[in-house]
Amino acid sequence: MNEPIEIRQGGADDIPAVLALFDGAVEWLVSQGRTGQWGTKPWSENPKAVALVEKYLTTGEPWIAEIGGEVAGTVTLTDGPGGDVIPAADEPERYVHLLAADHRRHAGRGVGRVLLAHAARETRRQGVSLLRVDCYAGDDGKLVAYYESNGFERTSSFTVDDAWPGQILARRV
């Protein structure tokens, strides 16, 4: 029998586990020949990626999915996109950051979908009706399609450093 996916509030103590999730995600993407999103280097060896995880887990609203007491996925919500590439919405919003699931041990369990559903519930609970996310839009477009299959709609696209295609998506909750 499959153990249930439990969601708990995350925090700074989860930084190593979240970095491990992203290291696994990079390894999984590389194994599929999909290196455009995050390259080939583990996040734990990338100072910018480590700083990003530390920032969001200490200043955002991180959530951790666990299966049988093991970290199986993560998502963090904030009040906006952060940075200077993507403009904030012209209304209150919650923004999805750092969505990742453990593809090695928990493939096919729907951890990402459960986390996105939780993000939508939290957004509603906080009295906000707009949930947005941005993602890599290159290669085969599977990531954009994934968000669309979770109720998000494309709003606008962007490019980082003339090389990394991105897509902003929104969902009314």
C-alpha positions in Angstrom: 0.0 0.0 0.0 1.2 3.5 -0.8 1.8 5.7 2.2 0.0 9.0 2.0 1.7 12.3 1.1 1.9 14.5 4.1 2.5 18.3 3.8 4.2 20.2 6.5 5.5 23.8 6.9 9.2 24.0 6.0 12.0 26.2 7.1 15.7 26.8 7.3 16.4 23.3 8.7 15.1 21.9 5.4 17.7 23.7 3.2 19.9 20.5 2.8 16.9 18.4 1.9 15.6 20.9 -0.6 19.1 21.2 -2.2 19.2 17.4 -2.4 15.8 17.4 -4.2 17.1 19.9 -6.8 20.4 17.9 -7.2 18.2 14.8 -7.9 16.0 16.9 -10.3 19.1 18.0 -12.3 20.4 14.4 -12.4 16.9 13.3 -13.7 16.8 16.1 -16.3 20.3 15.3 -17.5 19.4 11.6 -17.8 16.7 12.6 -20.2 19.0 14.9 -22.2 17.2 18.0 -21.0 20.0 20.2 -19.8 18.6 23.6 -21.0 16.6 24.2 -17.8 19.3 24.0 -15.1 22.4 22.7 -16.8 24.3 19.7 -15.6 25.8 20.9 -12.3 24.1 19.9 -9.0 22.4 22.8 -7.3 24.4 22.1 -4.1 27.6 23.0 -6.0 26.2 26.2 -7.4 26.5 29.2 -5.0 23.7 31.1 -6.8 21.3 28.2 -6.5 22.3 27.6 -2.8 21.7 31.3 -2.1 18.3 31.1 -3.8 17.2 28.1 -1.8 18.4 29.8 1.4 16.6 33.0 0.6 13.2 31.4 -0.2 13.3 28.9 2.7 14.0 31.7 5.2 11.9 34.5 3.8 9.1 32.7 2.0 6.5 30.2 3.0 8.1 26.8 2.3 6.1 23.6 2.3 7.6 20.1 2.4 5.9 16.9 1.1 6.8 13.8 3.0 6.1 10.1 2.3 6.8 7.8 5.2 8.8 10.5 6.9 11.1 11.0 3.9 11.2 14.4 2.1 9.5 13.8 -1.3 9.0 17.3 -2.6 8.9 21.0 -1.9 7.2 24.3 -2.9 7.6 27.8 -1.5 5.1 30.6 -1.8 5.9 34.3 -1.7 4.0 37.6 -2.2 5.5 38.0 -5.7 8.0 36.9 -8.3 11.0 38.6 -6.7 14.0 39.7 -8.8 13.8 42.1 -11.7 12.9 39.9 -14.6 9.2 39.3 -13.9 7.0 42.2 -12.9 4.7 41.8 -9.9 1.0 41.5 -10.6 -1.3 44.6 -10.3 -3.2 42.8 -7.5 -2.3 40.7 -4.5 -0.8 37.4 -5.5 1.0 34.3 -4.2 3.9 33.2 -6.3 5.2 29.6 -6.6 9.0 29.1 -6.2 11.2 26.0 -5.9 8.7 23.3 -6.9 10.5 20.0 -7.0 9.8 16.3 -6.3 12.0 13.3 -5.8 11.7 11.5 -9.1 14.0 8.6 -8.1 12.1 7.3 -5.0 8.6 8.7 -5.5 8.1 8.8 -9.3 4.4 8.7 -10.3 3.1 9.5 -6.9 1.9 13.0 -7.9 3.9 14.8 -5.3 4.2 18.0 -7.5 0.4 18.0 -8.1 -0.3 17.6 -4.4 2.1 20.5 -3.6 0.4 22.7 -6.3 -3.0 21.9 -4.9 -1.8 22.8 -1.5 -0.4 26.1 -2.8 -3.8 26.8 -4.3 -5.6 26.0 -1.0 -3.1 28.2 1.0 -3.5 31.1 -1.5 -7.3 30.9 -1.1 -7.1 30.5 2.7 -5.0 33.7 2.8 -7.8 35.6 0.9 -5.8 35.9 -2.3 -7.3 34.8 -5.7 -4.2 34.9 -8.0 -1.5 32.2 -7.9 1.3 32.6 -10.4 4.5 30.7 -11.4 7.2 31.1 -14.0 9.1 28.2 -15.5 11.5 27.1 -18.2 9.7 27.1 -21.6 12.4 25.5 -23.8 13.2 22.0 -25.0 9.9 20.0 -25.5 7.7 22.4 -23.5 6.7 19.6 -21.0 7.1 21.9 -18.0 4.7 24.5 -19.3 2.3 21.7 -20.2 2.6 20.3 -16.7 1.6 23.6 -15.1 -1.3 23.9 -17.6 -2.5 20.4 -16.6 -2.6 21.7 -13.0 -5.0 24.6 -13.9 -2.5 27.3 -14.8 -2.8 29.4 -18.0 -0.1 31.0 -20.0 0.1 34.8 -19.5 3.4 36.1 -21.0 6.8 34.8 -21.9 10.2 36.2 -21.2 13.9 35.4 -22.0 16.8 35.6 -19.5 20.2 36.5 -20.9 19.0 36.1 -24.5 19.2 32.3 -24.0 16.8 30.9 -21.4 13.2 30.9 -22.5 10.6 31.3 -19.8 6.9 31.3 -19.4 4.7 33.0 -16.8 1.5 31.2 -15.9 -1.4 32.1 -13.7 -4.3 30.4 -12.0 -7.4 31.9 -10.3 -8.1 30.1 -7.1 
